[in-house]
Amino acid sequence: MRLKLSVEPLRIRYYFASDSDVFVQFSPVNKTGCADFVCYNCYAARGVPTGLPFERFYTASFADIQKWTANILPWQYTQVYKDNYHSSLQMIEVIRAALPDIVFTDDAMYDEDGEPVYISSGKKRTVDEEDAGKITVSGAGFLKWIADGIVQPLTGTRLKRIPLLTETVQYKNTGFQGVLSQSYSLSFSLDWIRNLASAVISVRTRKNYLYNESGVDVSIEPFSAEFTERGLESTAGFVQNSGYSVRTLKPLLYVLAASEPETFYFAAIRSTDRRSPEVKVFNECAVIFPYFDNDGHFKCVLFKDGAEMSFDEFYSRYCMDSVFLTRAGCTEQFFPE
């Protein structure tokens, strides 16, 4: 690329991945080449001095680029092993096959005995005759149904309700948010996904983990800034008990798919509360399976409220919100009922 009305080069860009939104580029700074590593409009590295004259990049091969920048650019983010996602794909297909039998129902889940109960109270609920034989769950109940599909083959029973409601965030009693937190949960879906993921890893390792001991929270910060149509913007990265901006979720999932293959993610969505617009609450949740297909293209399958949702639709709906992720390992021994 060159500056308009000038013969001076602006930058040299190398596309090396199957996705054109992932690339490295070099720009001249005082005759030295400085490197950017870009992933879906986010900078994993920005303006890193290479110590090499910019002119050397005119004729450099991609092998040269990797050799020269091996210690200064995060190439590990794009080391894709296309055969590492068999369990992910199997779980996706099992969930897809069950979707026609899932009926979204507010405040609904199945307890450890497989009985339909209310999440809020634990009391038995009656299933409508027209839904007999169907799986009636809320968004949170749907995520538990997935977790139970992992746990039940190993233990013979489903997860219990009360441990999943254990609070993981403490609010001060003062201030509007603190007062509001005494009336109803501001972190329901965050608590739910932390406790779900911790329960899954506890069953698999045969050791009881609390959420803050299990390592299930995703808190990596692979990006320094976001590039938007308005120019370069700083990003907060990971924020404790809030998560990530949905705007940076796709590049984050790309990095996670490469660095944590055969892993899926429970997601809690932090949105503006309809009752109190000045307060952000965790009410909704989803489950996300990022992976690379056989051609090395990044894919992302997302389920929410008992249905499949495209990532673009999710982004359009929640782009002004935050999302918190907890990780769980994929498995071929997945039999939800």
N, C-alpha and C positions, 0 to 999 in steps of 0.2 A: 504494500500500500504506500502511496505517495501523497504528500500534501497537494491540494488543488493549486494550480498555477505555479507549481514548483517541481523541480526534479529531485528534491531532497526526499529520501525515504522516510515515511512516518513509522512504519513497523513491518516486521516480517512475521508471518503467521504460519504455523504448522498444524494441520489437521491430522491427527493420528488415530482417533477413535472412530468407531462406527457411528457415533453421534456427533454431528457437526457442531453442536453446542459445547463440545469439550475440545479445547485446543491450548497450545502454548504460543506465545508471541514474544517478540523481542523488539525493543525500541531503543534508539540512540540517545544516550544521556552523556554529554561531554565525550562523545566518540566511543563510549563504552556501551556494550549491549546489556540492557536490563530486561529481566524476564518477568512475564505474567503467566500464571497458570489459571485458566478460566474454565469453570464448570457451570453450565446453565446460568450464565449471568452473575456468577459469584466468583470472586477471586480467592483461590486457594493459596496463591502467592502473588504478590503485586510489587513490581518495581525492584525485583531482587537483582543486585549487581552480579554479573557473571565474571567480571574481571577480564573479559575478552573484548578486543576491538569489535565494534558493530559490524564492520565489513566482513568479518570471518563468517558471519551467518548468511551471507549472500549465496554461497555455494556449499554450505554445510549439508551433509546428509542427515537424516533423522537419527541414525545411529550415532553420529557425532554429537547431535544435540543432547541425546540421552546421556552420553558419556560425560560431556562437559558439565551437565547440570545434575548429575546423579545425586550429589550431596546437598543441593540447594532447592530442588523442586520436589513436590510430593507425588512422585510417580506411582507410589503404592496405592493412591486413590483410584488408579485406572488399570490396575493389574487384574484383568477379568479372566476368570476361569469358567468357561461356558458350561462345563459339565458339573458344576458344583451346586445345582439348584433342583435336583430331582425331588427331594422331600418338599421343597417349597411348591413346586408345580403339582405334586400329588395332593397336598393339603388344599390348594386352590381348587382343584377339580372336585374334591370331596365336598367342599363348601358349596360350590356352584351347583352340584347335583342336588343338594338339599334345599336350595333357595325356594323352589316352588312350594315346599311344605312349611315354610316359615311365615308366620303371621305376626306382624309388628303389633305389640300390645303394651300399652303404658305400664310401667312399674312391675313388669312381669319377668319371672325367672323360674328355674326348677331347682329345688333344694337337693341336698345330698342323697335323698331317696328317690329323686326323679319326680317329686310331687310339685305341681304348679303352686307357687306362692307369690306374694307381693314382696318386692325388694324392700320397700319402706318399713313393713311391719313383720314380715315373715309368716303372716297368716295365710292359710290355704285360700286359694282363689278358685272360682268356678269357671271352667272353659265353656264358651258358647257351643251349643250343639253343632252349629255349622262349622266350627273349628276343631271338632273332635278328630283326633288322629293327626292334627297339625302340631307344629312346634310354635307355641305362642310365647314370644319373648319381647322385651324392650330392647333398646340399643345396648344397655349394659348387660341384660340377660343374654343377648346374642353373643357377646364376647365371652361370657361365662360358659355358654354352650360350646364354644370353640375350645376353651381351656379344659372343660370337662372331657372333651374328645381326646385330649392328651392324657389327662390324669386317670380317667376311669379304667383304661386298659392296664394300667400299672397298679392301681389300688383296689379296683372293684367297686369304687364309690365315687360320687361327684364331690365337688368342693362345697364346703359349708358357707352359709350366707354371712353370718356375723363377722368372721375374720376379714371378709372382703370389704366391710364397711369401716374398718379401723381407720381412724383419722391419721393422715400423714402430714398435715399442715396445721400449725398452731397460729391463730390470729390473736393480736392484742385485743383486749376488751374495750379499749378506748377507740374513738373515731367511728365514723359511719360504717365502715366495712367491718370493724370489730363488733359493733352492736348488731349488725345484720347477720354476722356469722353465728350469733347465739340463737337466732330464730330458725335458720335453715343452713344446710351445708353449701359453702361456696366452692368446695373442692371435691364434690361427689365423684365425678368421673376420673379425676386424678387419683384419688384414694383407691378407686375401684381397679384401675389398670395397674397401679403399683402393687396392690395386694394380689391381684390375679397373677401377674408375672412372677412375683415372689413365691406364690403357692406352687406354680408349675415347676420352678427350679428346685424348690424344697422337695417335691415329690420325686423329681428325677435324681437328685443327689442323695436322697434319704437323710437329709439334714434340714432342720427347721431354720428358715431365714426370715427375719423381718425385712421389710422393703429396703431399709437403709443399710442392710448388711449384704444384700443379695447381688448388688451390682447391676440391677435391671434397668435403672434409669439411664437413658441416653443423654450424655452431657458433653459429647465431643464438640470442639469448635474448629472445624477445618477451614473456615472462611474468614477473611479479614475485612471484606467489603462487598457490597452488592452494586452491580452496574445496572442502572435503569435508564429509561428514556429521558429522565431529567438529569442524568449524569451520575457520577459516583456518589454513593451514599454509604455511610458507616452502618454496620449492622451490630446489634447487641450480641449476636451469637446466642449461646445458651444462657437463660435466666433461671435461676433457682426457683422452683415451684411455679414457674410460668412456661418454660420450654423455649420453643423457637417461633419466630415469625413464620406464618404459613408461606410467605413470599419466598423464603429460602428452603422450603421443605423439599422440593424436587432435587436440587443439588445435594442436599444432605442425604436423601435416600440413595442417590447415585453412589456417594462415597460409602454409605453403609452396605449397599449391595456388593460393592467390591471388597470391602474390608471385613464384612461379617456375613459371608455367604451362608445359606441355609438358616437364616434368622428372619422371623417376622416380628411385627411391632404392634402392640396395643397403643392406640392414640387417644388422648383426652384433649378436647377442644375447649379453649378458654375464650369465651365470647362475652359481649355486652349483655348484661341481664335485662330482660324485658321489663321487669318490675322496677329496676333501679338502674337507669342508663349509665350512671357514673361508676357502677361496680362491674368488675369482670368476674365471671364465674365459670367453673368447670361443670357443665351439665351434659354435654354430648360426648360420644366416643365412637371409635372406628377401629378397624384392624387393617394393617397394610403389609403387603408382600412385595418387596422390591427384588428384582432379579435381572439377569442378562439372558437373552435368548440365544439360540444356537449360532446366530450371526453376530453376536456381540452387542446387540442393541439393548439399551436399558428399557426395562418394562416395570410397571408398577400396577399391581392389582389391589383395589381397595374395596372393602365391604363396610357398610354402615347400616344400622337399623334393619338387619336381615335382608339386605339387598346389595347388589354390586353397583358401585358408583365409579365413573371415570375420574381420573385425577383432575382433568380440566374442569369438570363440574364441581369437584370438591374445592379446587382452587378458587373458582369463580364465587362460590358461596362463602368461603371462609378466608379470603385473602387479606382481610383487615384484622384477622384474629391470630391467636397463638395456638400452638399444638405441642403437647408434651408426649414423648414416646417412652415406652418401656419395652425391653426386648425379651423374646422367648425363642428357643430353638425349634426349628421345624423337625418333623418326624414322620416316618412312614407308618408308624403305629398310631394312626389318628382315626378314631372311630366315634364321632359324635352321634348321640341318639336323641 
